[in-house]
Amino acid sequence: MRFAPAVLLATMALAACDGGGDPVEQALRETAAANQSATVRETATVSAPASTDQVWIDRMSAHHREAVAMADTALAQSRDPEIRRMAQIVKETRTREIAEMQAWEPAAASDQ
């Protein structure tokens, strides 16, 4: 029985370490970091910088399209005004970033 209070205390201590802030933005940062790490691992053998650029644009665009789809789902189904507000921000921001990356794409492809 001494184990349960220790686990509870450890959980509370770890929760207290959280820097606070917007949980959706934190989740987005963590997801972006994980995706970036995976991309770096998977493309470490790419030799030409232009190839690396193209891979990054392709994968980040796909990641952003998934975020927009999730935001659309939240906008369609959530009743929580704060979730809907954050989903709208994510949708607008990621849609704009997708357009920016698509504008870079021809330049990255021509460098190859």
PDB file as gemmi writes it, atoms N, CA and C in Angstrom:
CRYST1    1.000    1.000    1.000  90.00  90.00  90.00 P 1                      
ATOM      1  N   MET A   1       0.824  -1.204   0.000  1.00  0.00           N  
ATOM      2  CA  MET A   1       0.000   0.000   0.000  1.00  0.00           C  
ATOM      3  C   MET A   1       0.861   1.258   0.000  1.00  0.00           C  
ATOM      4  N   ARG A   2       2.136   1.139   0.349  1.00  0.00           N  
ATOM      5  CA  ARG A   2       3.002   2.304   0.351  1.00  0.00           C  
ATOM      6  C   ARG A   2       3.347   2.722  -1.079  1.00  0.00           C  
ATOM      7  N   PHE A   3       3.154   1.810  -2.023  1.00  0.00           N  
ATOM      8  CA  PHE A   3       3.483   2.081  -3.420  1.00  0.00           C  
ATOM      9  C   PHE A   3       2.525   3.103  -4.038  1.00  0.00           C  
ATOM     10  N   ALA A   4       1.233   2.980  -3.761  1.00  0.00           N  
ATOM     11  CA  ALA A   4       0.229   3.865  -4.363  1.00  0.00           C  
ATOM     12  C   ALA A   4       0.464   5.336  -3.997  1.00  0.00           C  
ATOM     13  N   PRO A   5       0.700   5.680  -2.729  1.00  0.00           N  
ATOM     14  CA  PRO A   5       0.970   7.091  -2.420  1.00  0.00           C  
ATOM     15  C   PRO A   5       2.244   7.600  -3.101  1.00  0.00           C  
ATOM     16  N   ALA A   6       3.236   6.741  -3.229  1.00  0.00           N  
ATOM     17  CA  ALA A   6       4.478   7.161  -3.889  1.00  0.00           C  
ATOM     18  C   ALA A   6       4.228   7.461  -5.362  1.00  0.00           C  
ATOM     19  N   VAL A   7       3.420   6.622  -6.008  1.00  0.00           N  
ATOM     20  CA  VAL A   7       3.092   6.853  -7.417  1.00  0.00           C  
ATOM     21  C   VAL A   7       2.296   8.143  -7.558  1.00  0.00           C  
ATOM     22  N   LEU A   8       1.331   8.355  -6.673  1.00  0.00           N  
ATOM     23  CA  LEU A   8       0.532   9.574  -6.706  1.00  0.00           C  
ATOM     24  C   LEU A   8       1.414  10.801  -6.507  1.00  0.00           C  
ATOM     25  N   LEU A   9       2.321  10.742  -5.556  1.00  0.00           N  
ATOM     26  CA  LEU A   9       3.223  11.858  -5.290  1.00  0.00           C  
ATOM     27  C   LEU A   9       4.118  12.132  -6.502  1.00  0.00           C  
ATOM     28  N   ALA A  10       4.642  11.083  -7.114  1.00  0.00           N  
ATOM     29  CA  ALA A  10       5.495  11.252  -8.297  1.00  0.00           C  
ATOM     30  C   ALA A  10       4.704  11.858  -9.454  1.00  0.00           C  
ATOM     31  N   THR A  11       3.474  11.408  -9.632  1.00  0.00           N  
ATOM     32  CA  THR A  11       2.629  11.938 -10.699  1.00  0.00           C  
ATOM     33  C   THR A  11       2.348  13.418 -10.478  1.00  0.00           C  
ATOM     34  N   MET A  12       2.046  13.776  -9.250  1.00  0.00           N  
ATOM     35  CA  MET A  12       1.773  15.176  -8.933  1.00  0.00           C  
ATOM     36  C   MET A  12       3.023  16.030  -9.141  1.00  0.00           C  
ATOM     37  N   ALA A  13       4.177  15.504  -8.770  1.00  0.00           N  
ATOM     38  CA  ALA A  13       5.423  16.250  -8.946  1.00  0.00           C  
ATOM     39  C   ALA A  13       5.705  16.485 -10.424  1.00  0.00           C  
ATOM     40  N   LEU A  14       5.490  15.463 -11.231  1.00  0.00           N  
ATOM     41  CA  LEU A  14       5.710  15.618 -12.671  1.00  0.00           C  
ATOM     42  C   LEU A  14       4.716  16.594 -13.282  1.00  0.00           C  
ATOM     43  N   ALA A  15       3.484  16.543 -12.834  1.00  0.00           N  
ATOM     44  CA  ALA A  15       2.471  17.460 -13.355  1.00  0.00           C  
ATOM     45  C   ALA A  15       2.818  18.901 -13.000  1.00  0.00           C  
ATOM     46  N   ALA A  16       3.417  19.097 -11.845  1.00  0.00           N  
ATOM     47  CA  ALA A  16       3.803  20.441 -11.423  1.00  0.00           C  
ATOM     48  C   ALA A  16       4.930  20.998 -12.283  1.00  0.00           C  
ATOM     49  N   CYS A  17       5.666  20.149 -12.956  1.00  0.00           N  
ATOM     50  CA  CYS A  17       6.772  20.587 -13.816  1.00  0.00           C  
ATOM     51  C   CYS A  17       6.282  21.187 -15.118  1.00  0.00           C  
ATOM     52  N   ASP A  18       5.029  20.986 -15.437  1.00  0.00           N  
ATOM     53  CA  ASP A  18       4.487  21.513 -16.685  1.00  0.00           C  
ATOM     54  C   ASP A  18       4.598  23.023 -16.684  1.00  0.00           C  
ATOM     55  N   GLY A  19       5.034  23.566 -17.801  1.00  0.00           N  
ATOM     56  CA  GLY A  19       5.222  25.006 -17.902  1.00  0.00           C  
ATOM     57  C   GLY A  19       3.921  25.774 -18.049  1.00  0.00           C  
ATOM     58  N   GLY A  20       2.804  25.091 -18.107  1.00  0.00           N  
ATOM     59  CA  GLY A  20       1.532  25.772 -18.283  1.00  0.00           C  
ATOM     60  C   GLY A  20       1.344  26.170 -19.731  1.00  0.00           C  
ATOM     61  N   GLY A  21       0.496  27.117 -19.970  1.00  0.00           N  
ATOM     62  CA  GLY A  21       0.272  27.570 -21.333  1.00  0.00           C  
ATOM     63  C   GLY A  21      -0.841  26.802 -22.000  1.00  0.00           C  
ATOM     64  N   ASP A  22      -0.978  27.056 -23.254  1.00  0.00           N  
ATOM     65  CA  ASP A  22      -2.043  26.480 -24.067  1.00  0.00           C  
ATOM     66  C   ASP A  22      -1.749  25.015 -24.361  1.00  0.00           C  
ATOM     67  N   PRO A  23      -2.593  24.091 -23.894  1.00  0.00           N  
ATOM     68  CA  PRO A  23      -2.312  22.669 -24.117  1.00  0.00           C  
ATOM     69  C   PRO A  23      -2.337  22.268 -25.589  1.00  0.00           C  
ATOM     70  N   VAL A  24      -3.138  22.927 -26.394  1.00  0.00           N  
ATOM     71  CA  VAL A  24      -3.174  22.599 -27.824  1.00  0.00           C  
ATOM     72  C   VAL A  24      -1.872  23.035 -28.488  1.00  0.00           C  
ATOM     73  N   GLU A  25      -1.408  24.242 -28.163  1.00  0.00           N  
ATOM     74  CA  GLU A  25      -0.138  24.702 -28.724  1.00  0.00           C  
ATOM     75  C   GLU A  25       1.006  23.796 -28.279  1.00  0.00           C  
ATOM     76  N   GLN A  26       0.984  23.364 -27.017  1.00  0.00           N  
ATOM     77  CA  GLN A  26       2.013  22.447 -26.529  1.00  0.00           C  
ATOM     78  C   GLN A  26       1.964  21.136 -27.302  1.00  0.00           C  
ATOM     79  N   ALA A  27       0.768  20.615 -27.526  1.00  0.00           N  
ATOM     80  CA  ALA A  27       0.637  19.368 -28.290  1.00  0.00           C  
ATOM     81  C   ALA A  27       1.139  19.552 -29.716  1.00  0.00           C  
ATOM     82  N   LEU A  28       0.846  20.700 -30.310  1.00  0.00           N  
ATOM     83  CA  LEU A  28       1.333  20.975 -31.665  1.00  0.00           C  
ATOM     84  C   LEU A  28       2.854  21.050 -31.702  1.00  0.00           C  
ATOM     85  N   ARG A  29       3.448  21.695 -30.679  1.00  0.00           N  
ATOM     86  CA  ARG A  29       4.914  21.767 -30.627  1.00  0.00           C  
ATOM     87  C   ARG A  29       5.521  20.384 -30.471  1.00  0.00           C  
ATOM     88  N   GLU A  30       4.938  19.562 -29.595  1.00  0.00           N  
ATOM     89  CA  GLU A  30       5.459  18.212 -29.386  1.00  0.00           C  
ATOM     90  C   GLU A  30       5.330  17.366 -30.648  1.00  0.00           C  
ATOM     91  N   THR A  31       4.202  17.491 -31.338  1.00  0.00           N  
ATOM     92  CA  THR A  31       4.004  16.739 -32.582  1.00  0.00           C  
ATOM     93  C   THR A  31       4.987  17.197 -33.648  1.00  0.00           C  
ATOM     94  N   ALA A  32       5.169  18.502 -33.757  1.00  0.00           N  
ATOM     95  CA  ALA A  32       6.118  19.024 -34.745  1.00  0.00           C  
ATOM     96  C   ALA A  32       7.528  18.537 -34.449  1.00  0.00           C  
ATOM     97  N   ALA A  33       7.904  18.528 -33.165  1.00  0.00           N  
ATOM     98  CA  ALA A  33       9.238  18.049 -32.800  1.00  0.00           C  
ATOM     99  C   ALA A  33       9.401  16.572 -33.130  1.00  0.00           C  
ATOM    100  N   ALA A  34       8.378  15.784 -32.851  1.00  0.00           N  
ATOM    101  CA  ALA A  34       8.450  14.348 -33.159  1.00  0.00           C  
ATOM    102  C   ALA A  34       8.537  14.118 -34.659  1.00  0.00           C  
ATOM    103  N   ASN A  35       7.746  14.862 -35.426  1.00  0.00           N  
ATOM    104  CA  ASN A  35       7.796  14.724 -36.888  1.00  0.00           C  
ATOM    105  C   ASN A  35       9.139  15.174 -37.443  1.00  0.00           C  
ATOM    106  N   GLN A  36       9.676  16.245 -36.895  1.00  0.00           N  
ATOM    107  CA  GLN A  36      10.980  16.723 -37.348  1.00  0.00           C  
ATOM    108  C   GLN A  36      12.049  15.684 -37.051  1.00  0.00           C  
ATOM    109  N   SER A  37      12.001  15.116 -35.862  1.00  0.00           N  
ATOM    110  CA  SER A  37      12.968  14.083 -35.498  1.00  0.00           C  
ATOM    111  C   SER A  37      12.871  12.884 -36.433  1.00  0.00           C  
ATOM    112  N   ALA A  38      11.659  12.459 -36.731  1.00  0.00           N  
ATOM    113  CA  ALA A  38      11.465  11.319 -37.637  1.00  0.00           C  
ATOM    114  C   ALA A  38      11.968  11.648 -39.034  1.00  0.00           C  
ATOM    115  N   THR A  39      11.710  12.861 -39.489  1.00  0.00           N  
ATOM    116  CA  THR A  39      12.163  13.261 -40.819  1.00  0.00           C  
ATOM    117  C   THR A  39      13.685  13.280 -40.889  1.00  0.00           C  
ATOM    118  N   VAL A  40      14.319  13.797 -39.853  1.00  0.00           N  
ATOM    119  CA  VAL A  40      15.780  13.834 -39.834  1.00  0.00           C  
ATOM    120  C   VAL A  40      16.347  12.426 -39.863  1.00  0.00           C  
ATOM    121  N   ARG A  41      15.776  11.536 -39.076  1.00  0.00           N  
ATOM    122  CA  ARG A  41      16.265  10.147 -39.060  1.00  0.00           C  
ATOM    123  C   ARG A  41      16.074   9.483 -40.414  1.00  0.00           C  
ATOM    124  N   GLU A  42      14.920   9.701 -41.032  1.00  0.00           N  
ATOM    125  CA  GLU A  42      14.600   9.023 -42.286  1.00  0.00           C  
ATOM    126  C   GLU A  42      15.330   9.612 -43.481  1.00  0.00           C  
ATOM    127  N   THR A  43      15.735  10.862 -43.401  1.00  0.00           N  
ATOM    128  CA  THR A  43      16.368  11.508 -44.556  1.00  0.00           C  
ATOM    129  C   THR A  43      17.845  11.788 -44.324  1.00  0.00           C  
ATOM    130  N   ALA A  44      18.425  11.183 -43.326  1.00  0.00           N  
ATOM    131  CA  ALA A  44      19.831  11.437 -43.013  1.00  0.00           C  
ATOM    132  C   ALA A  44      20.754  11.039 -44.156  1.00  0.00           C  
ATOM    133  N   THR A  45      20.325  10.119 -44.987  1.00  0.00           N  
ATOM    134  CA  THR A  45      21.179   9.656 -46.079  1.00  0.00           C  
ATOM    135  C   THR A  45      20.991  10.453 -47.363  1.00  0.00           C  
ATOM    136  N   VAL A  46      20.075  11.403 -47.376  1.00  0.00           N  
ATOM    137  CA  VAL A  46      19.863  12.222 -48.570  1.00  0.00           C  
ATOM    138  C   VAL A  46      21.087  13.116 -48.742  1.00  0.00           C  
ATOM    139  N   SER A  47      21.691  13.090 -49.922  1.00  0.00           N  
ATOM    140  CA  SER A  47      22.944  13.816 -50.114  1.00  0.00           C  
ATOM    141  C   SER A  47      22.738  15.246 -50.597  1.00  0.00           C  
ATOM    142  N   ALA A  48      21.841  15.472 -51.513  1.00  0.00           N  
ATOM    143  CA  ALA A  48      21.659  16.802 -52.073  1.00  0.00           C  
ATOM    144  C   ALA A  48      20.754  17.646 -51.188  1.00  0.00           C  
ATOM    145  N   PRO A  49      21.180  18.889 -50.875  1.00  0.00           N  
ATOM    146  CA  PRO A  49      20.334  19.757 -50.050  1.00  0.00           C  
ATOM    147  C   PRO A  49      18.952  19.973 -50.652  1.00  0.00           C  
ATOM    148  N   ALA A  50      18.866  20.078 -51.976  1.00  0.00           N  
ATOM    149  CA  ALA A  50      17.561  20.286 -52.607  1.00  0.00           C  
ATOM    150  C   ALA A  50      16.640  19.107 -52.341  1.00  0.00           C  
ATOM    151  N   SER A  51      17.192  17.892 -52.333  1.00  0.00           N  
ATOM    152  CA  SER A  51      16.376  16.718 -52.028  1.00  0.00           C  
ATOM    153  C   SER A  51      15.850  16.797 -50.609  1.00  0.00           C  
ATOM    154  N   THR A  52      16.698  17.216 -49.688  1.00  0.00           N  
ATOM    155  CA  THR A  52      16.277  17.377 -48.301  1.00  0.00           C  
ATOM    156  C   THR A  52      15.172  18.419 -48.210  1.00  0.00           C  
ATOM    157  N   ASP A  53      15.338  19.516 -48.930  1.00  0.00           N  
ATOM    158  CA  ASP A  53      14.316  20.569 -48.932  1.00  0.00           C  
ATOM    159  C   ASP A  53      12.987  20.035 -49.448  1.00  0.00           C  
ATOM    160  N   GLN A  54      13.031  19.292 -50.538  1.00  0.00           N  
ATOM    161  CA  GLN A  54      11.804  18.757 -51.132  1.00  0.00           C  
ATOM    162  C   GLN A  54      11.125  17.771 -50.191  1.00  0.00           C  
ATOM    163  N   VAL A  55      11.917  16.914 -49.556  1.00  0.00           N  
ATOM    164  CA  VAL A  55      11.356  15.952 -48.599  1.00  0.00           C  
ATOM    165  C   VAL A  55      10.698  16.702 -47.451  1.00  0.00           C  
ATOM    166  N   TRP A  56      11.354  17.735 -46.957  1.00  0.00           N  
ATOM    167  CA  TRP A  56      10.799  18.502 -45.845  1.00  0.00           C  
ATOM    168  C   TRP A  56       9.474  19.147 -46.254  1.00  0.00           C  
ATOM    169  N   ILE A  57       9.456  19.777 -47.429  1.00  0.00           N  
ATOM    170  CA  ILE A  57       8.224  20.420 -47.908  1.00  0.00           C  
ATOM    171  C   ILE A  57       7.108  19.391 -48.053  1.00  0.00           C  
ATOM    172  N   ASP A  58       7.414  18.249 -48.653  1.00  0.00           N  
ATOM    173  CA  ASP A  58       6.397  17.213 -48.857  1.00  0.00           C  
ATOM    174  C   ASP A  58       5.833  16.714 -47.534  1.00  0.00           C  
ATOM    175  N   ARG A  59       6.714  16.392 -46.612  1.00  0.00           N  
ATOM    176  CA  ARG A  59       6.257  15.813 -45.336  1.00  0.00           C  
ATOM    177  C   ARG A  59       5.583  16.844 -44.448  1.00  0.00           C  
ATOM    178  N   MET A  60       6.115  18.048 -44.414  1.00  0.00           N  
ATOM    179  CA  MET A  60       5.496  19.074 -43.579  1.00  0.00           C  
ATOM    180  C   MET A  60       4.136  19.471 -44.146  1.00  0.00           C  
ATOM    181  N   SER A  61       4.020  19.513 -45.466  1.00  0.00           N  
ATOM    182  CA  SER A  61       2.719  19.821 -46.080  1.00  0.00           C  
ATOM    183  C   SER A  61       1.694  18.751 -45.721  1.00  0.00           C  
ATOM    184  N   ALA A  62       2.105  17.486 -45.787  1.00  0.00           N  
ATOM    185  CA  ALA A  62       1.196  16.388 -45.415  1.00  0.00           C  
ATOM    186  C   ALA A  62       0.797  16.503 -43.946  1.00  0.00           C  
ATOM    187  N   HIS A  63       1.759  16.801 -43.094  1.00  0.00           N  
ATOM    188  CA  HIS A  63       1.489  16.960 -41.661  1.00  0.00           C  
ATOM    189  C   HIS A  63       0.485  18.100 -41.435  1.00  0.00           C  
ATOM    190  N   HIS A  64       0.670  19.214 -42.134  1.00  0.00           N  
ATOM    191  CA  HIS A  64      -0.239  20.346 -41.975  1.00  0.00           C  
ATOM    192  C   HIS A  64      -1.634  20.018 -42.502  1.00  0.00           C  
ATOM    193  N   ARG A  65      -1.712  19.264 -43.602  1.00  0.00           N  
ATOM    194  CA  ARG A  65      -3.036  18.866 -44.117  1.00  0.00           C  
ATOM    195  C   ARG A  65      -3.772  18.006 -43.083  1.00  0.00           C  
ATOM    196  N   GLU A  66      -3.041  17.147 -42.384  1.00  0.00           N  
ATOM    197  CA  GLU A  66      -3.664  16.343 -41.321  1.00  0.00           C  
ATOM    198  C   GLU A  66      -4.161  17.244 -40.197  1.00  0.00           C  
ATOM    199  N   ALA A  67      -3.383  18.258 -39.848  1.00  0.00           N  
ATOM    200  CA  ALA A  67      -3.801  19.191 -38.796  1.00  0.00           C  
ATOM    201  C   ALA A  67      -5.063  19.947 -39.207  1.00  0.00           C  
ATOM    202  N   VAL A  68      -5.140  20.352 -40.465  1.00  0.00           N  
ATOM    203  CA  VAL A  68      -6.338  21.051 -40.962  1.00  0.00           C  
ATOM    204  C   VAL A  68      -7.548  20.122 -40.901  1.00  0.00           C  
ATOM    205  N   ALA A  69      -7.365  18.866 -41.272  1.00  0.00           N  
ATOM    206  CA  ALA A  69      -8.473  17.902 -41.215  1.00  0.00           C  
ATOM    207  C   ALA A  69      -8.945  17.706 -39.774  1.00  0.00           C  
ATOM    208  N   MET A  70      -8.000  17.623 -38.835  1.00  0.00           N  
ATOM    209  CA  MET A  70      -8.388  17.474 -37.427  1.00  0.00           C  
ATOM    210  C   MET A  70      -9.105  18.727 -36.941  1.00  0.00           C  
ATOM    211  N   ALA A  71      -8.645  19.893 -37.370  1.00  0.00           N  
ATOM    212  CA  ALA A  71      -9.302  21.142 -36.982  1.00  0.00           C  
ATOM    213  C   ALA A  71     -10.719  21.201 -37.548  1.00  0.00           C  
ATOM    214  N   ASP A  72     -10.887  20.755 -38.792  1.00  0.00           N  
ATOM    215  CA  ASP A  72     -12.230  20.712 -39.389  1.00  0.00           C  
ATOM    216  C   ASP A  72     -13.162  19.819 -38.576  1.00  0.00           C  
ATOM    217  N   THR A  73     -12.649  18.688 -38.123  1.00  0.00           N  
ATOM    218  CA  THR A  73     -13.454  17.781 -37.299  1.00  0.00           C  
ATOM    219  C   THR A  73     -13.856  18.461 -36.000  1.00  0.00           C  
ATOM    220  N   ALA A  74     -12.900  19.137 -35.364  1.00  0.00           N  
ATOM    221  CA  ALA A  74     -13.208  19.838 -34.116  1.00  0.00           C  
ATOM    222  C   ALA A  74     -14.238  20.940 -34.351  1.00  0.00           C  
ATOM    223  N   LEU A  75     -14.095  21.669 -35.439  1.00  0.00           N  
ATOM    224  CA  LEU A  75     -15.061  22.734 -35.740  1.00  0.00           C  
ATOM    225  C   LEU A  75     -16.453  22.174 -36.003  1.00  0.00           C  
ATOM    226  N   ALA A  76     -16.522  21.018 -36.616  1.00  0.00           N  
ATOM    227  CA  ALA A  76     -17.818  20.417 -36.946  1.00  0.00           C  
ATOM    228  C   ALA A  76     -18.478  19.755 -35.739  1.00  0.00           C  
ATOM    229  N   GLN A  77     -17.680  19.253 -34.805  1.00  0.00           N  
ATOM    230  CA  GLN A  77     -18.253  18.412 -33.759  1.00  0.00           C  
ATOM    231  C   GLN A  77     -18.137  18.960 -32.341  1.00  0.00           C  
ATOM    232  N   SER A  78     -17.182  19.830 -32.084  1.00  0.00           N  
ATOM    233  CA  SER A  78     -16.978  20.290 -30.713  1.00  0.00           C  
ATOM    234  C   SER A  78     -18.009  21.343 -30.327  1.00  0.00           C  
ATOM    235  N   ARG A  79     -18.416  21.287 -29.085  1.00  0.00           N  
ATOM    236  CA  ARG A  79     -19.326  22.300 -28.539  1.00  0.00           C  
ATOM    237  C   ARG A  79     -18.574  23.278 -27.642  1.00  0.00           C  
ATOM    238  N   ASP A  80     -17.310  22.960 -27.364  1.00  0.00           N  
ATOM    239  CA  ASP A  80     -16.493  23.791 -26.479  1.00  0.00           C  
ATOM    240  C   ASP A  80     -15.982  25.006 -27.260  1.00  0.00           C  
ATOM    241  N   PRO A  81     -16.345  26.215 -26.844  1.00  0.00           N  
ATOM    242  CA  PRO A  81     -15.933  27.402 -27.600  1.00  0.00           C  
ATOM    243  C   PRO A  81     -14.412  27.573 -27.661  1.00  0.00           C  
ATOM    244  N   GLU A  82     -13.713  27.183 -26.617  1.00  0.00           N  
ATOM    245  CA  GLU A  82     -12.254  27.315 -26.611  1.00  0.00           C  
ATOM    246  C   GLU A  82     -11.615  26.343 -27.607  1.00  0.00           C  
ATOM    247  N   ILE A  83     -12.113  25.125 -27.667  1.00  0.00           N  
ATOM    248  CA  ILE A  83     -11.615  24.151 -28.648  1.00  0.00           C  
ATOM    249  C   ILE A  83     -11.903  24.659 -30.055  1.00  0.00           C  
ATOM    250  N   ARG A  84     -13.086  25.176 -30.266  1.00  0.00           N  
ATOM    251  CA  ARG A  84     -13.449  25.691 -31.592  1.00  0.00           C  
ATOM    252  C   ARG A  84     -12.565  26.884 -31.973  1.00  0.00           C  
ATOM    253  N   ARG A  85     -12.264  27.748 -31.013  1.00  0.00           N  
ATOM    254  CA  ARG A  85     -11.387  28.898 -31.268  1.00  0.00           C  
ATOM    255  C   ARG A  85      -9.995  28.413 -31.671  1.00  0.00           C  
ATOM    256  N   MET A  86      -9.454  27.464 -30.909  1.00  0.00           N  
ATOM    257  CA  MET A  86      -8.121  26.949 -31.217  1.00  0.00           C  
ATOM    258  C   MET A  86      -8.104  26.214 -32.552  1.00  0.00           C  
ATOM    259  N   ALA A  87      -9.162  25.463 -32.831  1.00  0.00           N  
ATOM    260  CA  ALA A  87      -9.243  24.736 -34.101  1.00  0.00           C  
ATOM    261  C   ALA A  87      -9.274  25.712 -35.271  1.00  0.00           C  
ATOM    262  N   GLN A  88      -9.990  26.814 -35.120  1.00  0.00           N  
ATOM    263  CA  GLN A  88     -10.044  27.818 -36.191  1.00  0.00           C  
ATOM    264  C   GLN A  88      -8.671  28.435 -36.423  1.00  0.00           C  
ATOM    265  N   ILE A  89      -7.957  28.720 -35.332  1.00  0.00           N  
ATOM    266  CA  ILE A  89      -6.603  29.276 -35.456  1.00  0.00           C  
ATOM    267  C   ILE A  89      -5.683  28.285 -36.159  1.00  0.00           C  
ATOM    268  N   VAL A  90      -5.746  27.022 -35.748  1.00  0.00           N  
ATOM    269  CA  VAL A  90      -4.912  25.989 -36.373  1.00  0.00           C  
ATOM    270  C   VAL A  90      -5.240  25.884 -37.859  1.00  0.00           C  
ATOM    271  N   LYS A  91      -6.516  25.867 -38.179  1.00  0.00           N  
ATOM    272  CA  LYS A  91      -6.920  25.735 -39.585  1.00  0.00           C  
ATOM    273  C   LYS A  91      -6.389  26.899 -40.420  1.00  0.00           C  
ATOM    274  N   GLU A  92      -6.568  28.117 -39.941  1.00  0.00           N  
ATOM    275  CA  GLU A  92      -6.115  29.287 -40.697  1.00  0.00           C  
ATOM    276  C   GLU A  92      -4.595  29.318 -40.833  1.00  0.00           C  
ATOM    277  N   THR A  93      -3.904  29.059 -39.733  1.00  0.00           N  
ATOM    278  CA  THR A  93      -2.443  29.114 -39.742  1.00  0.00           C  
ATOM    279  C   THR A  93      -1.844  28.038 -40.633  1.00  0.00           C  
ATOM    280  N   ARG A  94      -2.302  26.811 -40.470  1.00  0.00           N  
ATOM    281  CA  ARG A  94      -1.730  25.698 -41.246  1.00  0.00           C  
ATOM    282  C   ARG A  94      -2.083  25.806 -42.728  1.00  0.00           C  
ATOM    283  N   THR A  95      -3.280  26.303 -43.037  1.00  0.00           N  
ATOM    284  CA  THR A  95      -3.656  26.492 -44.442  1.00  0.00           C  
ATOM    285  C   THR A  95      -2.729  27.514 -45.095  1.00  0.00           C  
ATOM    286  N   ARG A  96      -2.449  28.602 -44.384  1.00  0.00           N  
ATOM    287  CA  ARG A  96      -1.528  29.618 -44.898  1.00  0.00           C  
ATOM    288  C   ARG A  96      -0.122  29.035 -45.079  1.00  0.00           C  
ATOM    289  N   GLU A  97       0.332  28.243 -44.110  1.00  0.00           N  
ATOM    290  CA  GLU A  97       1.668  27.651 -44.199  1.00  0.00           C  
ATOM    291  C   GLU A  97       1.767  26.642 -45.349  1.00  0.00           C  
ATOM    292  N   ILE A  98       0.699  25.900 -45.606  1.00  0.00           N  
ATOM    293  CA  ILE A  98       0.689  24.963 -46.745  1.00  0.00           C  
ATOM    294  C   ILE A  98       0.881  25.750 -48.042  1.00  0.00           C  
ATOM    295  N   ALA A  99       0.166  26.864 -48.182  1.00  0.00           N  
ATOM    296  CA  ALA A  99       0.293  27.690 -49.392  1.00  0.00           C  
ATOM    297  C   ALA A  99       1.717  28.225 -49.532  1.00  0.00           C  
ATOM    298  N   GLU A 100       2.317  28.641 -48.419  1.00  0.00           N  
ATOM    299  CA  GLU A 100       3.695  29.134 -48.462  1.00  0.00           C  
ATOM    300  C   GLU A 100       4.652  28.030 -48.912  1.00  0.00           C  
ATOM    301  N   MET A 101       4.477  26.835 -48.377  1.00  0.00           N  
ATOM    302  CA  MET A 101       5.359  25.725 -48.751  1.00  0.00           C  
ATOM    303  C   MET A 101       5.170  25.341 -50.211  1.00  0.00           C  
ATOM    304  N   GLN A 102       3.943  25.380 -50.696  1.00  0.00           N  
ATOM    305  CA  GLN A 102       3.699  25.066 -52.108  1.00  0.00           C  
ATOM    306  C   GLN A 102       4.361  26.111 -53.006  1.00  0.00           C  
ATOM    307  N   ALA A 103       4.432  27.353 -52.551  1.00  0.00           N  
ATOM    308  CA  ALA A 103       5.110  28.397 -53.322  1.00  0.00           C  
ATOM    309  C   ALA A 103       6.618  28.148 -53.362  1.00  0.00           C  
ATOM    310  N   TRP A 104       7.171  27.571 -52.301  1.00  0.00           N  
ATOM    311  CA  TRP A 104       8.608  27.254 -52.269  1.00  0.00           C  
ATOM    312  C   TRP A 104       8.931  26.044 -53.126  1.00  0.00           C  
ATOM    313  N   GLU A 105       7.963  25.163 -53.298  1.00  0.00           N  
ATOM    314  CA  GLU A 105       8.209  23.865 -53.927  1.00  0.00           C  
ATOM    315  C   GLU A 105       8.885  23.958 -55.290  1.00  0.00           C  
ATOM    316  N   PRO A 106       8.440  24.802 -56.217  1.00  0.00           N  
ATOM    317  CA  PRO A 106       9.129  24.854 -57.513  1.00  0.00           C  
ATOM    318  C   PRO A 106      10.596  25.269 -57.376  1.00  0.00           C  
ATOM    319  N   ALA A 107      10.890  26.179 -56.455  1.00  0.00           N  
ATOM    320  CA  ALA A 107      12.273  26.608 -56.249  1.00  0.00           C  
ATOM    321  C   ALA A 107      13.117  25.454 -55.726  1.00  0.00           C  
ATOM    322  N   ALA A 108      12.577  24.678 -54.812  1.00  0.00           N  
ATOM    323  CA  ALA A 108      13.312  23.531 -54.273  1.00  0.00           C  
ATOM    324  C   ALA A 108      13.535  22.492 -55.358  1.00  0.00           C  
ATOM    325  N   ALA A 109      12.541  22.267 -56.204  1.00  0.00           N  
ATOM    326  CA  ALA A 109      12.660  21.267 -57.268  1.00  0.00           C  
ATOM    327  C   ALA A 109      13.660  21.715 -58.329  1.00  0.00           C  
ATOM    328  N   SER A 110      13.722  23.011 -58.626  1.00  0.00           N  
ATOM    329  CA  SER A 110      14.636  23.490 -59.663  1.00  0.00           C  
ATOM    330  C   SER A 110      16.085  23.463 -59.207  1.00  0.00           C  
ATOM    331  N   ASP A 111      16.321  23.440 -57.892  1.00  0.00           N  
ATOM    332  CA  ASP A 111      17.683  23.376 -57.363  1.00  0.00           C  
ATOM    333  C   ASP A 111      18.284  21.990 -57.478  1.00  0.00           C  
ATOM    334  N   GLN A 112      17.467  20.987 -57.768  1.00  0.00           N  
ATOM    335  CA  GLN A 112      17.958  19.604 -57.771  1.00  0.00           C  
ATOM    336  C   GLN A 112      18.789  19.301 -58.975  1.00  0.00           C  
TER     337      GLN A 112                                                      
END                                                                             
